Amino acid sequence: SGFLYLDLENWFPMDMTVEFELYDEKMNSLGMLNVNPTTGVKSAILNSSGYPTSASKSTLKIGLERSQIYRLKKTKFLGIKMNVQGNGKMQKLYNNSKLKMNARMQVEYEIRFRN
């Protein structure tokens, strides 16, 4: 078992939730990853004009069971679905709007030695 951690920097002026789906080389779905927290990523910090001045930072934790680690080995493509949650008003997207993502992984395993 293990965990996949995604460190996110959101420069969009909107909150969003993120979903991940694994695909093989023929674009067949291998399943979804369970993301925590399910509340998603908060919007960037905005000035009074609505321009993003700094990113909001968060870490998503994805628990990986043995079957999901096996599917990760077969994965050739990762589908990312972002559901954007605006404030109900028109919002501008500026040239600095982006979602930066870095991944890291922690895997636990057991080794047995024989005498």
Contacts in CASP RR format, 6 or more apart in sequence:
PFRMAT RR
TARGET T0000
AUTHOR 0000-0000-0000
METHOD contacts of the structure
MODEL  1
SGFLYLDLENWFPMDMTVEFELYDEKMNSLGMLNVNPTTGVKSAILNSSG
YPTSASKSTLKIGLERSQIYRLKKTKFLGIKMNVQGNGKMQKLYNNSKLK
MNARMQVEYEIRFRN
1 63 0 8 1.000
1 64 0 8 1.000
1 65 0 8 1.000
1 66 0 8 1.000
1 69 0 8 1.000
1 107 0 8 1.000
1 108 0 8 1.000
2 63 0 8 1.000
2 64 0 8 1.000
2 69 0 8 1.000
2 105 0 8 1.000
2 106 0 8 1.000
2 107 0 8 1.000
2 108 0 8 1.000
3 61 0 8 1.000
3 62 0 8 1.000
3 63 0 8 1.000
3 64 0 8 1.000
3 105 0 8 1.000
3 106 0 8 1.000
4 33 0 8 1.000
4 61 0 8 1.000
4 62 0 8 1.000
4 63 0 8 1.000
4 64 0 8 1.000
4 103 0 8 1.000
4 104 0 8 1.000
4 105 0 8 1.000
5 59 0 8 1.000
5 60 0 8 1.000
5 61 0 8 1.000
5 62 0 8 1.000
5 103 0 8 1.000
5 104 0 8 1.000
5 105 0 8 1.000
5 106 0 8 1.000
6 18 0 8 1.000
6 59 0 8 1.000
6 60 0 8 1.000
6 62 0 8 1.000
6 101 0 8 1.000
6 102 0 8 1.000
6 103 0 8 1.000
7 57 0 8 1.000
7 58 0 8 1.000
7 59 0 8 1.000
7 101 0 8 1.000
7 102 0 8 1.000
7 103 0 8 1.000
7 104 0 8 1.000
8 18 0 8 1.000
8 41 0 8 1.000
8 57 0 8 1.000
8 58 0 8 1.000
8 59 0 8 1.000
8 60 0 8 1.000
8 99 0 8 1.000
8 100 0 8 1.000
8 101 0 8 1.000
9 55 0 8 1.000
9 56 0 8 1.000
9 57 0 8 1.000
9 99 0 8 1.000
9 100 0 8 1.000
9 101 0 8 1.000
10 16 0 8 1.000
10 41 0 8 1.000
10 42 0 8 1.000
10 43 0 8 1.000
10 44 0 8 1.000
10 55 0 8 1.000
10 56 0 8 1.000
10 57 0 8 1.000
10 58 0 8 1.000
10 99 0 8 1.000
11 44 0 8 1.000
11 52 0 8 1.000
11 55 0 8 1.000
11 96 0 8 1.000
11 97 0 8 1.000
11 98 0 8 1.000
11 99 0 8 1.000
11 100 0 8 1.000
12 43 0 8 1.000
12 44 0 8 1.000
12 52 0 8 1.000
12 84 0 8 1.000
12 93 0 8 1.000
12 97 0 8 1.000
12 98 0 8 1.000
12 99 0 8 1.000
13 43 0 8 1.000
13 44 0 8 1.000
13 46 0 8 1.000
13 50 0 8 1.000
13 52 0 8 1.000
13 91 0 8 1.000
13 92 0 8 1.000
13 93 0 8 1.000
13 97 0 8 1.000
14 43 0 8 1.000
14 84 0 8 1.000
14 85 0 8 1.000
14 86 0 8 1.000
14 87 0 8 1.000
14 91 0 8 1.000
15 40 0 8 1.000
15 41 0 8 1.000
15 42 0 8 1.000
15 43 0 8 1.000
15 84 0 8 1.000
15 85 0 8 1.000
15 86 0 8 1.000
16 40 0 8 1.000
16 41 0 8 1.000
16 43 0 8 1.000
16 82 0 8 1.000
16 83 0 8 1.000
16 84 0 8 1.000
16 85 0 8 1.000
16 99 0 8 1.000
17 38 0 8 1.000
17 39 0 8 1.000
17 40 0 8 1.000
17 41 0 8 1.000
17 82 0 8 1.000
17 83 0 8 1.000
17 85 0 8 1.000
18 35 0 8 1.000
18 40 0 8 1.000
18 41 0 8 1.000
18 60 0 8 1.000
18 80 0 8 1.000
18 81 0 8 1.000
18 82 0 8 1.000
18 83 0 8 1.000
19 32 0 8 1.000
19 33 0 8 1.000
19 35 0 8 1.000
19 80 0 8 1.000
19 81 0 8 1.000
19 83 0 8 1.000
20 32 0 8 1.000
20 33 0 8 1.000
20 35 0 8 1.000
20 62 0 8 1.000
20 78 0 8 1.000
20 79 0 8 1.000
20 80 0 8 1.000
20 81 0 8 1.000
21 29 0 8 1.000
21 30 0 8 1.000
21 31 0 8 1.000
21 32 0 8 1.000
21 33 0 8 1.000
21 78 0 8 1.000
21 79 0 8 1.000
21 81 0 8 1.000
22 29 0 8 1.000
22 30 0 8 1.000
22 31 0 8 1.000
22 32 0 8 1.000
22 33 0 8 1.000
22 71 0 8 1.000
22 72 0 8 1.000
22 74 0 8 1.000
22 75 0 8 1.000
22 77 0 8 1.000
22 78 0 8 1.000
22 79 0 8 1.000
23 29 0 8 1.000
23 30 0 8 1.000
23 75 0 8 1.000
23 76 0 8 1.000
23 77 0 8 1.000
23 78 0 8 1.000
23 79 0 8 1.000
24 30 0 8 1.000
24 74 0 8 1.000
24 75 0 8 1.000
24 76 0 8 1.000
24 77 0 8 1.000
25 76 0 8 1.000
25 77 0 8 1.000
27 77 0 8 1.000
30 71 0 8 1.000
30 74 0 8 1.000
30 75 0 8 1.000
31 71 0 8 1.000
33 62 0 8 1.000
33 63 0 8 1.000
33 64 0 8 1.000
33 68 0 8 1.000
34 62 0 8 1.000
34 63 0 8 1.000
35 60 0 8 1.000
35 61 0 8 1.000
35 62 0 8 1.000
36 60 0 8 1.000
36 61 0 8 1.000
36 62 0 8 1.000
36 63 0 8 1.000
37 60 0 8 1.000
37 61 0 8 1.000
40 58 0 8 1.000
40 60 0 8 1.000
41 56 0 8 1.000
41 58 0 8 1.000
41 60 0 8 1.000
41 99 0 8 1.000
42 56 0 8 1.000
42 58 0 8 1.000
43 56 0 8 1.000
44 52 0 8 1.000
44 53 0 8 1.000
44 54 0 8 1.000
44 55 0 8 1.000
44 56 0 8 1.000
44 97 0 8 1.000
45 52 0 8 1.000
45 53 0 8 1.000
45 54 0 8 1.000
45 55 0 8 1.000
45 56 0 8 1.000
46 52 0 8 1.000
46 53 0 8 1.000
47 53 0 8 1.000
50 91 0 8 1.000
50 92 0 8 1.000
51 94 0 8 1.000
52 94 0 8 1.000
52 96 0 8 1.000
52 97 0 8 1.000
55 100 0 8 1.000
64 72 0 8 1.000
64 107 0 8 1.000
69 107 0 8 1.000
82 99 0 8 1.000
END
